[in-house]
Amino acid sequence: MAAGLLPVHSDLMNDSGSGGHYYWCTRHHRVETDADVCPAKHVLGPYDSSADAENALQTVRERNEAWEAEDARWAGEGS
């Protein structure tokens, strides 16, 4: 597999706008689709595209950082 590419769980997956959902599996570290997705306790999503699912962990990090900064602001820290 080429560097930087992530394995995809289903050959049926594409970004053609088929209305399906994509998930990031925290157990297998790959994109999964509605057709073949692990139990909810192991996935993040749903996302509208495989690219969004691939970036799920980065999105989580960014949101956590923003929420922590907002919590600190509310607590009067860093003002």
mmCIF file of the N, C-alpha and C atoms, coordinates in Angstrom:
data_MODEL
# 
_entry.id   MODEL 
# 
loop_
_atom_site.group_PDB 
_atom_site.id 
_atom_site.type_symbol 
_atom_site.label_atom_id 
_atom_site.label_alt_id 
_atom_site.label_comp_id 
_atom_site.label_asym_id 
_atom_site.label_entity_id 
_atom_site.label_seq_id 
_atom_site.pdbx_PDB_ins_code 
_atom_site.Cartn_x 
_atom_site.Cartn_y 
_atom_site.Cartn_z 
_atom_site.occupancy 
_atom_site.B_iso_or_equiv 
_atom_site.pdbx_formal_charge 
_atom_site.auth_seq_id 
_atom_site.auth_comp_id 
_atom_site.auth_asym_id 
_atom_site.auth_atom_id 
_atom_site.pdbx_PDB_model_num 
ATOM 1   N N  . MET A 1 1  ? 0.844   -1.167 0.000  1.00 0.00 ? 1  MET A N  1 
ATOM 2   C CA . MET A 1 1  ? 0.000   0.000  0.000  1.00 0.00 ? 1  MET A CA 1 
ATOM 3   C C  . MET A 1 1  ? 0.893   1.235  0.000  1.00 0.00 ? 1  MET A C  1 
ATOM 4   N N  . ALA A 1 2  ? 0.524   2.238  -0.757 1.00 0.00 ? 2  ALA A N  1 
ATOM 5   C CA . ALA A 1 2  ? 1.310   3.464  -0.847 1.00 0.00 ? 2  ALA A CA 1 
ATOM 6   C C  . ALA A 1 2  ? 1.270   4.216  0.475  1.00 0.00 ? 2  ALA A C  1 
ATOM 7   N N  . ALA A 1 3  ? 2.352   4.900  0.788  1.00 0.00 ? 3  ALA A N  1 
ATOM 8   C CA . ALA A 1 3  ? 2.425   5.668  2.024  1.00 0.00 ? 3  ALA A CA 1 
ATOM 9   C C  . ALA A 1 3  ? 1.328   6.716  2.054  1.00 0.00 ? 3  ALA A C  1 
ATOM 10  N N  . GLY A 1 4  ? 0.702   6.849  3.204  1.00 0.00 ? 4  GLY A N  1 
ATOM 11  C CA . GLY A 1 4  ? -0.332  7.860  3.377  1.00 0.00 ? 4  GLY A CA 1 
ATOM 12  C C  . GLY A 1 4  ? -1.725  7.404  2.988  1.00 0.00 ? 4  GLY A C  1 
ATOM 13  N N  . LEU A 1 5  ? -1.845  6.238  2.356  1.00 0.00 ? 5  LEU A N  1 
ATOM 14  C CA . LEU A 1 5  ? -3.165  5.742  1.987  1.00 0.00 ? 5  LEU A CA 1 
ATOM 15  C C  . LEU A 1 5  ? -3.674  4.815  3.067  1.00 0.00 ? 5  LEU A C  1 
ATOM 16  N N  . LEU A 1 6  ? -4.979  4.858  3.295  1.00 0.00 ? 6  LEU A N  1 
ATOM 17  C CA . LEU A 1 6  ? -5.591  4.034  4.310  1.00 0.00 ? 6  LEU A CA 1 
ATOM 18  C C  . LEU A 1 6  ? -6.400  2.928  3.662  1.00 0.00 ? 6  LEU A C  1 
ATOM 19  N N  . PRO A 1 7  ? -6.418  1.759  4.271  1.00 0.00 ? 7  PRO A N  1 
ATOM 20  C CA . PRO A 1 7  ? -7.197  0.669  3.694  1.00 0.00 ? 7  PRO A CA 1 
ATOM 21  C C  . PRO A 1 7  ? -8.688  0.986  3.752  1.00 0.00 ? 7  PRO A C  1 
ATOM 22  N N  . VAL A 1 8  ? -9.404  0.542  2.779  1.00 0.00 ? 8  VAL A N  1 
ATOM 23  C CA . VAL A 1 8  ? -10.849 0.722  2.723  1.00 0.00 ? 8  VAL A CA 1 
ATOM 24  C C  . VAL A 1 8  ? -11.478 -0.636 2.924  1.00 0.00 ? 8  VAL A C  1 
ATOM 25  N N  . HIS A 1 9  ? -12.492 -0.691 3.775  1.00 0.00 ? 9  HIS A N  1 
ATOM 26  C CA . HIS A 1 9  ? -13.082 -1.954 4.193  1.00 0.00 ? 9  HIS A CA 1 
ATOM 27  C C  . HIS A 1 9  ? -13.947 -2.600 3.118  1.00 0.00 ? 9  HIS A C  1 
ATOM 28  N N  . SER A 1 10 ? -14.531 -1.815 2.229  1.00 0.00 ? 10 SER A N  1 
ATOM 29  C CA . SER A 1 10 ? -15.476 -2.378 1.267  1.00 0.00 ? 10 SER A CA 1 
ATOM 30  C C  . SER A 1 10 ? -15.129 -1.951 -0.147 1.00 0.00 ? 10 SER A C  1 
ATOM 31  N N  . ASP A 1 11 ? -15.124 -2.904 -1.074 1.00 0.00 ? 11 ASP A N  1 
ATOM 32  C CA . ASP A 1 11 ? -14.902 -2.588 -2.482 1.00 0.00 ? 11 ASP A CA 1 
ATOM 33  C C  . ASP A 1 11 ? -16.092 -1.842 -3.076 1.00 0.00 ? 11 ASP A C  1 
ATOM 34  N N  . LEU A 1 12 ? -17.230 -1.861 -2.405 1.00 0.00 ? 12 LEU A N  1 
ATOM 35  C CA . LEU A 1 12 ? -18.429 -1.200 -2.901 1.00 0.00 ? 12 LEU A CA 1 
ATOM 36  C C  . LEU A 1 12 ? -18.394 0.306  -2.663 1.00 0.00 ? 12 LEU A C  1 
ATOM 37  N N  . MET A 1 13 ? -17.451 0.782  -1.881 1.00 0.00 ? 13 MET A N  1 
ATOM 38  C CA . MET A 1 13 ? -17.430 2.178  -1.501 1.00 0.00 ? 13 MET A CA 1 
ATOM 39  C C  . MET A 1 13 ? -16.952 3.065  -2.645 1.00 0.00 ? 13 MET A C  1 
ATOM 40  N N  . ASN A 1 14 ? -17.646 4.165  -2.814 1.00 0.00 ? 14 ASN A N  1 
ATOM 41  C CA . ASN A 1 14 ? -17.191 5.209  -3.721 1.00 0.00 ? 14 ASN A CA 1 
ATOM 42  C C  . ASN A 1 14 ? -17.807 6.520  -3.280 1.00 0.00 ? 14 ASN A C  1 
ATOM 43  N N  . ASP A 1 15 ? -17.337 7.608  -3.831 1.00 0.00 ? 15 ASP A N  1 
ATOM 44  C CA . ASP A 1 15 ? -17.838 8.927  -3.484 1.00 0.00 ? 15 ASP A CA 1 
ATOM 45  C C  . ASP A 1 15 ? -18.796 9.437  -4.552 1.00 0.00 ? 15 ASP A C  1 
ATOM 46  N N  . SER A 1 16 ? -19.587 8.590  -5.129 1.00 0.00 ? 16 SER A N  1 
ATOM 47  C CA . SER A 1 16 ? -20.445 8.972  -6.241 1.00 0.00 ? 16 SER A CA 1 
ATOM 48  C C  . SER A 1 16 ? -21.743 9.623  -5.803 1.00 0.00 ? 16 SER A C  1 
ATOM 49  N N  . GLY A 1 17 ? -21.901 9.876  -4.488 1.00 0.00 ? 17 GLY A N  1 
ATOM 50  C CA . GLY A 1 17 ? -23.122 10.494 -4.019 1.00 0.00 ? 17 GLY A CA 1 
ATOM 51  C C  . GLY A 1 17 ? -24.272 9.505  -3.923 1.00 0.00 ? 17 GLY A C  1 
ATOM 52  N N  . SER A 1 18 ? -23.958 8.255  -3.706 1.00 0.00 ? 18 SER A N  1 
ATOM 53  C CA . SER A 1 18 ? -24.976 7.213  -3.653 1.00 0.00 ? 18 SER A CA 1 
ATOM 54  C C  . SER A 1 18 ? -25.859 7.315  -2.423 1.00 0.00 ? 18 SER A C  1 
ATOM 55  N N  . GLY A 1 19 ? -25.578 8.269  -1.521 1.00 0.00 ? 19 GLY A N  1 
ATOM 56  C CA . GLY A 1 19 ? -26.391 8.446  -0.333 1.00 0.00 ? 19 GLY A CA 1 
ATOM 57  C C  . GLY A 1 19 ? -25.956 7.568  0.820  1.00 0.00 ? 19 GLY A C  1 
ATOM 58  N N  . GLY A 1 20 ? -24.918 6.759  0.637  1.00 0.00 ? 20 GLY A N  1 
ATOM 59  C CA . GLY A 1 20 ? -24.428 5.923  1.715  1.00 0.00 ? 20 GLY A CA 1 
ATOM 60  C C  . GLY A 1 20 ? -23.616 6.723  2.710  1.00 0.00 ? 20 GLY A C  1 
ATOM 61  N N  . HIS A 1 21 ? -23.293 6.077  3.798  1.00 0.00 ? 21 HIS A N  1 
ATOM 62  C CA . HIS A 1 21 ? -22.494 6.722  4.831  1.00 0.00 ? 21 HIS A CA 1 
ATOM 63  C C  . HIS A 1 21 ? -21.154 6.022  4.956  1.00 0.00 ? 21 HIS A C  1 
ATOM 64  N N  . TYR A 1 22 ? -20.205 6.746  5.493  1.00 0.00 ? 22 TYR A N  1 
ATOM 65  C CA . TYR A 1 22 ? -18.860 6.253  5.708  1.00 0.00 ? 22 TYR A CA 1 
ATOM 66  C C  . TYR A 1 22 ? -18.521 6.424  7.177  1.00 0.00 ? 22 TYR A C  1 
ATOM 67  N N  . TYR A 1 23 ? -17.713 5.534  7.706  1.00 0.00 ? 23 TYR A N  1 
ATOM 68  C CA . TYR A 1 23 ? -17.364 5.518  9.122  1.00 0.00 ? 23 TYR A CA 1 
ATOM 69  C C  . TYR A 1 23 ? -15.875 5.293  9.263  1.00 0.00 ? 23 TYR A C  1 
ATOM 70  N N  . TRP A 1 24 ? -15.294 5.792  10.344 1.00 0.00 ? 24 TRP A N  1 
ATOM 71  C CA . TRP A 1 24 ? -13.911 5.477  10.673 1.00 0.00 ? 24 TRP A CA 1 
ATOM 72  C C  . TRP A 1 24 ? -13.952 4.437  11.780 1.00 0.00 ? 24 TRP A C  1 
ATOM 73  N N  . CYS A 1 25 ? -13.383 3.265  11.527 1.00 0.00 ? 25 CYS A N  1 
ATOM 74  C CA . CYS A 1 25 ? -13.360 2.186  12.509 1.00 0.00 ? 25 CYS A CA 1 
ATOM 75  C C  . CYS A 1 25 ? -12.117 2.349  13.382 1.00 0.00 ? 25 CYS A C  1 
ATOM 76  N N  . THR A 1 26 ? -12.332 2.575  14.678 1.00 0.00 ? 26 THR A N  1 
ATOM 77  C CA . THR A 1 26 ? -11.217 2.744  15.605 1.00 0.00 ? 26 THR A CA 1 
ATOM 78  C C  . THR A 1 26 ? -10.576 1.406  15.963 1.00 0.00 ? 26 THR A C  1 
ATOM 79  N N  . ARG A 1 27 ? -11.237 0.335  15.652 1.00 0.00 ? 27 ARG A N  1 
ATOM 80  C CA . ARG A 1 27 ? -10.702 -1.002 15.916 1.00 0.00 ? 27 ARG A CA 1 
ATOM 81  C C  . ARG A 1 27 ? -9.766  -1.448 14.790 1.00 0.00 ? 27 ARG A C  1 
ATOM 82  N N  . HIS A 1 28 ? -10.179 -1.215 13.534 1.00 0.00 ? 28 HIS A N  1 
ATOM 83  C CA . HIS A 1 28 ? -9.412  -1.664 12.379 1.00 0.00 ? 28 HIS A CA 1 
ATOM 84  C C  . HIS A 1 28 ? -8.615  -0.549 11.705 1.00 0.00 ? 28 HIS A C  1 
ATOM 85  N N  . HIS A 1 29 ? -8.839  0.706  12.130 1.00 0.00 ? 29 HIS A N  1 
ATOM 86  C CA . HIS A 1 29 ? -8.127  1.860  11.577 1.00 0.00 ? 29 HIS A CA 1 
ATOM 87  C C  . HIS A 1 29 ? -8.315  1.965  10.070 1.00 0.00 ? 29 HIS A C  1 
ATOM 88  N N  . ARG A 1 30 ? -9.586  1.980  9.657  1.00 0.00 ? 30 ARG A N  1 
ATOM 89  C CA . ARG A 1 30 ? -9.908  2.061  8.234  1.00 0.00 ? 30 ARG A CA 1 
ATOM 90  C C  . ARG A 1 30 ? -11.316 2.631  8.052  1.00 0.00 ? 30 ARG A C  1 
ATOM 91  N N  . VAL A 1 31 ? -11.598 3.042  6.816  1.00 0.00 ? 31 VAL A N  1 
ATOM 92  C CA . VAL A 1 31 ? -12.920 3.517  6.439  1.00 0.00 ? 31 VAL A CA 1 
ATOM 93  C C  . VAL A 1 31 ? -13.821 2.310  6.203  1.00 0.00 ? 31 VAL A C  1 
ATOM 94  N N  . GLU A 1 32 ? -15.053 2.403  6.696  1.00 0.00 ? 32 GLU A N  1 
ATOM 95  C CA . GLU A 1 32 ? -16.048 1.367  6.463  1.00 0.00 ? 32 GLU A CA 1 
ATOM 96  C C  . GLU A 1 32 ? -17.318 2.022  5.932  1.00 0.00 ? 32 GLU A C  1 
ATOM 97  N N  . THR A 1 33 ? -18.170 1.228  5.311  1.00 0.00 ? 33 THR A N  1 
ATOM 98  C CA . THR A 1 33 ? -19.413 1.740  4.731  1.00 0.00 ? 33 THR A CA 1 
ATOM 99  C C  . THR A 1 33 ? -20.619 1.085  5.388  1.00 0.00 ? 33 THR A C  1 
ATOM 100 N N  . ASP A 1 34 ? -21.806 1.613  5.046  1.00 0.00 ? 34 ASP A N  1 
ATOM 101 C CA . ASP A 1 34 ? -23.047 1.016  5.545  1.00 0.00 ? 34 ASP A CA 1 
ATOM 102 C C  . ASP A 1 34 ? -23.115 -0.470 5.227  1.00 0.00 ? 34 ASP A C  1 
ATOM 103 N N  . ALA A 1 35 ? -22.537 -0.864 4.097  1.00 0.00 ? 35 ALA A N  1 
ATOM 104 C CA . ALA A 1 35 ? -22.613 -2.249 3.637  1.00 0.00 ? 35 ALA A CA 1 
ATOM 105 C C  . ALA A 1 35 ? -21.839 -3.211 4.537  1.00 0.00 ? 35 ALA A C  1 
ATOM 106 N N  . ASP A 1 36 ? -20.833 -2.709 5.245  1.00 0.00 ? 36 ASP A N  1 
ATOM 107 C CA . ASP A 1 36 ? -19.978 -3.592 6.026  1.00 0.00 ? 36 ASP A CA 1 
ATOM 108 C C  . ASP A 1 36 ? -19.297 -2.803 7.135  1.00 0.00 ? 36 ASP A C  1 
ATOM 109 N N  . VAL A 1 37 ? -20.076 -2.429 8.147  1.00 0.00 ? 37 VAL A N  1 
ATOM 110 C CA . VAL A 1 37 ? -19.560 -1.580 9.211  1.00 0.00 ? 37 VAL A CA 1 
ATOM 111 C C  . VAL A 1 37 ? -19.518 -2.353 10.531 1.00 0.00 ? 37 VAL A C  1 
ATOM 112 N N  . CYS A 1 38 ? -18.490 -2.080 11.314 1.00 0.00 ? 38 CYS A N  1 
ATOM 113 C CA . CYS A 1 38 ? -18.347 -2.700 12.627 1.00 0.00 ? 38 CYS A CA 1 
ATOM 114 C C  . CYS A 1 38 ? -19.421 -2.154 13.577 1.00 0.00 ? 38 CYS A C  1 
ATOM 115 N N  . PRO A 1 39 ? -19.586 -2.763 14.744 1.00 0.00 ? 39 PRO A N  1 
ATOM 116 C CA . PRO A 1 39 ? -20.547 -2.259 15.726 1.00 0.00 ? 39 PRO A CA 1 
ATOM 117 C C  . PRO A 1 39 ? -20.261 -0.801 16.085 1.00 0.00 ? 39 PRO A C  1 
ATOM 118 N N  . ALA A 1 40 ? -21.307 -0.082 16.467 1.00 0.00 ? 40 ALA A N  1 
ATOM 119 C CA . ALA A 1 40 ? -21.222 1.353  16.746 1.00 0.00 ? 40 ALA A CA 1 
ATOM 120 C C  . ALA A 1 40 ? -20.148 1.704  17.773 1.00 0.00 ? 40 ALA A C  1 
ATOM 121 N N  . LYS A 1 41 ? -19.882 0.820  18.725 1.00 0.00 ? 41 LYS A N  1 
ATOM 122 C CA . LYS A 1 41 ? -18.878 1.138  19.749 1.00 0.00 ? 41 LYS A CA 1 
ATOM 123 C C  . LYS A 1 41 ? -17.475 1.249  19.170 1.00 0.00 ? 41 LYS A C  1 
ATOM 124 N N  . HIS A 1 42 ? -17.284 0.813  17.921 1.00 0.00 ? 42 HIS A N  1 
ATOM 125 C CA . HIS A 1 42 ? -15.959 0.845  17.298 1.00 0.00 ? 42 HIS A CA 1 
ATOM 126 C C  . HIS A 1 42 ? -15.827 1.879  16.184 1.00 0.00 ? 42 HIS A C  1 
ATOM 127 N N  . VAL A 1 43 ? -16.873 2.655  15.897 1.00 0.00 ? 43 VAL A N  1 
ATOM 128 C CA . VAL A 1 43 ? -16.795 3.563  14.749 1.00 0.00 ? 43 VAL A CA 1 
ATOM 129 C C  . VAL A 1 43 ? -17.128 4.997  15.114 1.00 0.00 ? 43 VAL A C  1 
ATOM 130 N N  . LEU A 1 44 ? -16.570 5.907  14.323 1.00 0.00 ? 44 LEU A N  1 
ATOM 131 C CA . LEU A 1 44 ? -16.920 7.324  14.356 1.00 0.00 ? 44 LEU A CA 1 
ATOM 132 C C  . LEU A 1 44 ? -17.690 7.612  13.089 1.00 0.00 ? 44 LEU A C  1 
ATOM 133 N N  . GLY A 1 45 ? -18.715 8.408  13.193 1.00 0.00 ? 45 GLY A N  1 
ATOM 134 C CA . GLY A 1 45 ? -19.509 8.750  12.020 1.00 0.00 ? 45 GLY A CA 1 
ATOM 135 C C  . GLY A 1 45 ? -20.973 8.595  12.315 1.00 0.00 ? 45 GLY A C  1 
ATOM 136 N N  . PRO A 1 46 ? -21.774 8.730  11.323 1.00 0.00 ? 46 PRO A N  1 
ATOM 137 C CA . PRO A 1 46 ? -21.491 8.618  9.896  1.00 0.00 ? 46 PRO A CA 1 
ATOM 138 C C  . PRO A 1 46 ? -20.975 9.920  9.289  1.00 0.00 ? 46 PRO A C  1 
ATOM 139 N N  . TYR A 1 47 ? -20.260 9.769  8.199  1.00 0.00 ? 47 TYR A N  1 
ATOM 140 C CA . TYR A 1 47 ? -19.752 10.876 7.405  1.00 0.00 ? 47 TYR A CA 1 
ATOM 141 C C  . TYR A 1 47 ? -20.291 10.740 5.988  1.00 0.00 ? 47 TYR A C  1 
ATOM 142 N N  . ASP A 1 48 ? -20.349 11.872 5.287  1.00 0.00 ? 48 ASP A N  1 
ATOM 143 C CA . ASP A 1 48 ? -20.882 11.880 3.923  1.00 0.00 ? 48 ASP A CA 1 
ATOM 144 C C  . ASP A 1 48 ? -19.888 11.397 2.874  1.00 0.00 ? 48 ASP A C  1 
ATOM 145 N N  . SER A 1 49 ? -18.592 11.406 3.208  1.00 0.00 ? 49 SER A N  1 
ATOM 146 C CA . SER A 1 49 ? -17.592 10.985 2.227  1.00 0.00 ? 49 SER A CA 1 
ATOM 147 C C  . SER A 1 49 ? -16.515 10.151 2.903  1.00 0.00 ? 49 SER A C  1 
ATOM 148 N N  . SER A 1 50 ? -15.813 9.368  2.113  1.00 0.00 ? 50 SER A N  1 
ATOM 149 C CA . SER A 1 50 ? -14.723 8.572  2.666  1.00 0.00 ? 50 SER A CA 1 
ATOM 150 C C  . SER A 1 50 ? -13.599 9.485  3.162  1.00 0.00 ? 50 SER A C  1 
ATOM 151 N N  . ALA A 1 51 ? -13.385 10.612 2.502  1.00 0.00 ? 51 ALA A N  1 
ATOM 152 C CA . ALA A 1 51 ? -12.351 11.555 2.940  1.00 0.00 ? 51 ALA A CA 1 
ATOM 153 C C  . ALA A 1 51 ? -12.670 12.108 4.329  1.00 0.00 ? 51 ALA A C  1 
ATOM 154 N N  . ASP A 1 52 ? -13.933 12.446 4.571  1.00 0.00 ? 52 ASP A N  1 
ATOM 155 C CA . ASP A 1 52 ? -14.328 12.926 5.898  1.00 0.00 ? 52 ASP A CA 1 
ATOM 156 C C  . ASP A 1 52 ? -14.098 11.846 6.947  1.00 0.00 ? 52 ASP A C  1 
ATOM 157 N N  . ALA A 1 53 ? -14.424 10.606 6.615  1.00 0.00 ? 53 ALA A N  1 
ATOM 158 C CA . ALA A 1 53 ? -14.211 9.505  7.548  1.00 0.00 ? 53 ALA A CA 1 
ATOM 159 C C  . ALA A 1 53 ? -12.720 9.302  7.821  1.00 0.00 ? 53 ALA A C  1 
ATOM 160 N N  . GLU A 1 54 ? -11.899 9.390  6.789  1.00 0.00 ? 54 GLU A N  1 
ATOM 161 C CA . GLU A 1 54 ? -10.449 9.240  6.959  1.00 0.00 ? 54 GLU A CA 1 
ATOM 162 C C  . GLU A 1 54 ? -9.882  10.310 7.881  1.00 0.00 ? 54 GLU A C  1 
ATOM 163 N N  . ASN A 1 55 ? -10.495 11.486 7.895  1.00 0.00 ? 55 ASN A N  1 
ATOM 164 C CA . ASN A 1 55 ? -10.029 12.592 8.715  1.00 0.00 ? 55 ASN A CA 1 
ATOM 165 C C  . ASN A 1 55 ? -10.731 12.671 10.063 1.00 0.00 ? 55 ASN A C  1 
ATOM 166 N N  . ALA A 1 56 ? -11.473 11.650 10.435 1.00 0.00 ? 56 ALA A N  1 
ATOM 167 C CA . ALA A 1 56 ? -12.276 11.670 11.657 1.00 0.00 ? 56 ALA A CA 1 
ATOM 168 C C  . ALA A 1 56 ? -11.444 11.943 12.904 1.00 0.00 ? 56 ALA A C  1 
ATOM 169 N N  . LEU A 1 57 ? -10.313 11.283 13.047 1.00 0.00 ? 57 LEU A N  1 
ATOM 170 C CA . LEU A 1 57 ? -9.508  11.467 14.254 1.00 0.00 ? 57 LEU A CA 1 
ATOM 171 C C  . LEU A 1 57 ? -8.959  12.881 14.343 1.00 0.00 ? 57 LEU A C  1 
ATOM 172 N N  . GLN A 1 58 ? -8.573  13.465 13.216 1.00 0.00 ? 58 GLN A N  1 
ATOM 173 C CA . GLN A 1 58 ? -8.103  14.855 13.215 1.00 0.00 ? 58 GLN A CA 1 
ATOM 174 C C  . GLN A 1 58 ? -9.250  15.792 13.604 1.00 0.00 ? 58 GLN A C  1 
ATOM 175 N N  . THR A 1 59 ? -10.437 15.526 13.091 1.00 0.00 ? 59 THR A N  1 
ATOM 176 C CA . THR A 1 59 ? -11.611 16.335 13.440 1.00 0.00 ? 59 THR A CA 1 
ATOM 177 C C  . THR A 1 59 ? -11.884 16.248 14.936 1.00 0.00 ? 59 THR A C  1 
ATOM 178 N N  . VAL A 1 60 ? -11.791 15.052 15.492 1.00 0.00 ? 60 VAL A N  1 
ATOM 179 C CA . VAL A 1 60 ? -11.998 14.870 16.933 1.00 0.00 ? 60 VAL A CA 1 
ATOM 180 C C  . VAL A 1 60 ? -10.964 15.673 17.716 1.00 0.00 ? 60 VAL A C  1 
ATOM 181 N N  . ARG A 1 61 ? -9.692  15.598 17.325 1.00 0.00 ? 61 ARG A N  1 
ATOM 182 C CA . ARG A 1 61 ? -8.636  16.356 18.015 1.00 0.00 ? 61 ARG A CA 1 
ATOM 183 C C  . ARG A 1 61 ? -8.918  17.850 17.968 1.00 0.00 ? 61 ARG A C  1 
ATOM 184 N N  . GLU A 1 62 ? -9.264  18.354 16.792 1.00 0.00 ? 62 GLU A N  1 
ATOM 185 C CA . GLU A 1 62 ? -9.530  19.793 16.649 1.00 0.00 ? 62 GLU A CA 1 
ATOM 186 C C  . GLU A 1 62 ? -10.712 20.229 17.496 1.00 0.00 ? 62 GLU A C  1 
ATOM 187 N N  . ARG A 1 63 ? -11.771 19.438 17.505 1.00 0.00 ? 63 ARG A N  1 
ATOM 188 C CA . ARG A 1 63 ? -12.951 19.784 18.317 1.00 0.00 ? 63 ARG A CA 1 
ATOM 189 C C  . ARG A 1 63 ? -12.634 19.733 19.801 1.00 0.00 ? 63 ARG A C  1 
ATOM 190 N N  . ASN A 1 64 ? -11.889 18.722 20.232 1.00 0.00 ? 64 ASN A N  1 
ATOM 191 C CA . ASN A 1 64 ? -11.509 18.631 21.641 1.00 0.00 ? 64 ASN A CA 1 
ATOM 192 C C  . ASN A 1 64 ? -10.678 19.828 22.068 1.00 0.00 ? 64 ASN A C  1 
ATOM 193 N N  . GLU A 1 65 ? -9.724  20.233 21.227 1.00 0.00 ? 65 GLU A N  1 
ATOM 194 C CA . GLU A 1 65 ? -8.903  21.401 21.546 1.00 0.00 ? 65 GLU A CA 1 
ATOM 195 C C  . GLU A 1 65 ? -9.763  22.653 21.657 1.00 0.00 ? 65 GLU A C  1 
ATOM 196 N N  . ALA A 1 66 ? -10.707 22.827 20.745 1.00 0.00 ? 66 ALA A N  1 
ATOM 197 C CA . ALA A 1 66 ? -11.588 24.001 20.778 1.00 0.00 ? 66 ALA A CA 1 
ATOM 198 C C  . ALA A 1 66 ? -12.463 23.978 22.025 1.00 0.00 ? 66 ALA A C  1 
ATOM 199 N N  . TRP A 1 67 ? -12.993 22.807 22.362 1.00 0.00 ? 67 TRP A N  1 
ATOM 200 C CA . TRP A 1 67 ? -13.843 22.704 23.551 1.00 0.00 ? 67 TRP A CA 1 
ATOM 201 C C  . TRP A 1 67 ? -13.041 22.947 24.824 1.00 0.00 ? 67 TRP A C  1 
ATOM 202 N N  . GLU A 1 68 ? -11.815 22.428 24.891 1.00 0.00 ? 68 GLU A N  1 
ATOM 203 C CA . GLU A 1 68 ? -10.965 22.656 26.059 1.00 0.00 ? 68 GLU A CA 1 
ATOM 204 C C  . GLU A 1 68 ? -10.621 24.132 26.205 1.00 0.00 ? 68 GLU A C  1 
ATOM 205 N N  . ALA A 1 69 ? -10.358 24.793 25.098 1.00 0.00 ? 69 ALA A N  1 
ATOM 206 C CA . ALA A 1 69 ? -10.074 26.233 25.136 1.00 0.00 ? 69 ALA A CA 1 
ATOM 207 C C  . ALA A 1 69 ? -11.308 27.003 25.605 1.00 0.00 ? 69 ALA A C  1 
ATOM 208 N N  . GLU A 1 70 ? -12.475 26.606 25.128 1.00 0.00 ? 70 GLU A N  1 
ATOM 209 C CA . GLU A 1 70 ? -13.712 27.266 25.541 1.00 0.00 ? 70 GLU A CA 1 
ATOM 210 C C  . GLU A 1 70 ? -13.990 27.012 27.028 1.00 0.00 ? 70 GLU A C  1 
ATOM 211 N N  . ASP A 1 71 ? -13.760 25.782 27.497 1.00 0.00 ? 71 ASP A N  1 
ATOM 212 C CA . ASP A 1 71 ? -13.924 25.484 28.921 1.00 0.00 ? 71 ASP A CA 1 
ATOM 213 C C  . ASP A 1 71 ? -12.983 26.335 29.764 1.00 0.00 ? 71 ASP A C  1 
ATOM 214 N N  . ALA A 1 72 ? -11.724 26.476 29.316 1.00 0.00 ? 72 ALA A N  1 
ATOM 215 C CA . ALA A 1 72 ? -10.759 27.289 30.042 1.00 0.00 ? 72 ALA A CA 1 
ATOM 216 C C  . ALA A 1 72 ? -11.197 28.751 30.060 1.00 0.00 ? 72 ALA A C  1 
ATOM 217 N N  . ARG A 1 73 ? -11.722 29.219 28.935 1.00 0.00 ? 73 ARG A N  1 
ATOM 218 C CA . ARG A 1 73 ? -12.201 30.607 28.883 1.00 0.00 ? 73 ARG A CA 1 
ATOM 219 C C  . ARG A 1 73 ? -13.344 30.806 29.873 1.00 0.00 ? 73 ARG A C  1 
ATOM 220 N N  . TRP A 1 74 ? -14.274 29.868 29.915 1.00 0.00 ? 74 TRP A N  1 
ATOM 221 C CA . TRP A 1 74 ? -15.399 29.968 30.847 1.00 0.00 ? 74 TRP A CA 1 
ATOM 222 C C  . TRP A 1 74 ? -14.930 29.904 32.294 1.00 0.00 ? 74 TRP A C  1 
ATOM 223 N N  . ALA A 1 75 ? -13.876 29.154 32.568 1.00 0.00 ? 75 ALA A N  1 
ATOM 224 C CA . ALA A 1 75 ? -13.347 29.028 33.925 1.00 0.00 ? 75 ALA A CA 1 
ATOM 225 C C  . ALA A 1 75 ? -12.436 30.200 34.295 1.00 0.00 ? 75 ALA A C  1 
ATOM 226 N N  . GLY A 1 76 ? -12.205 31.106 33.339 1.00 0.00 ? 76 GLY A N  1 
ATOM 227 C CA . GLY A 1 76 ? -11.393 32.267 33.596 1.00 0.00 ? 76 GLY A CA 1 
ATOM 228 C C  . GLY A 1 76 ? -9.904  32.038 33.467 1.00 0.00 ? 76 GLY A C  1 
ATOM 229 N N  . GLU A 1 77 ? -9.523  30.924 32.881 1.00 0.00 ? 77 GLU A N  1 
ATOM 230 C CA . GLU A 1 77 ? -8.109  30.619 32.672 1.00 0.00 ? 77 GLU A CA 1 
ATOM 231 C C  . GLU A 1 77 ? -7.650  31.234 31.368 1.00 0.00 ? 77 GLU A C  1 
ATOM 232 N N  . GLY A 1 78 ? -6.434  31.691 31.342 1.00 0.00 ? 78 GLY A N  1 
ATOM 233 C CA . GLY A 1 78 ? -5.843  32.181 30.100 1.00 0.00 ? 78 GLY A CA 1 
ATOM 234 C C  . GLY A 1 78 ? -6.398  33.501 29.625 1.00 0.00 ? 78 GLY A C  1 
ATOM 235 N N  . SER A 1 79 ? -7.143  34.210 30.477 1.00 0.00 ? 79 SER A N  1 
ATOM 236 C CA . SER A 1 79 ? -7.688  35.513 30.073 1.00 0.00 ? 79 SER A CA 1 
ATOM 237 C C  . SER A 1 79 ? -6.703  36.609 30.298 1.00 0.00 ? 79 SER A C  1 
# 
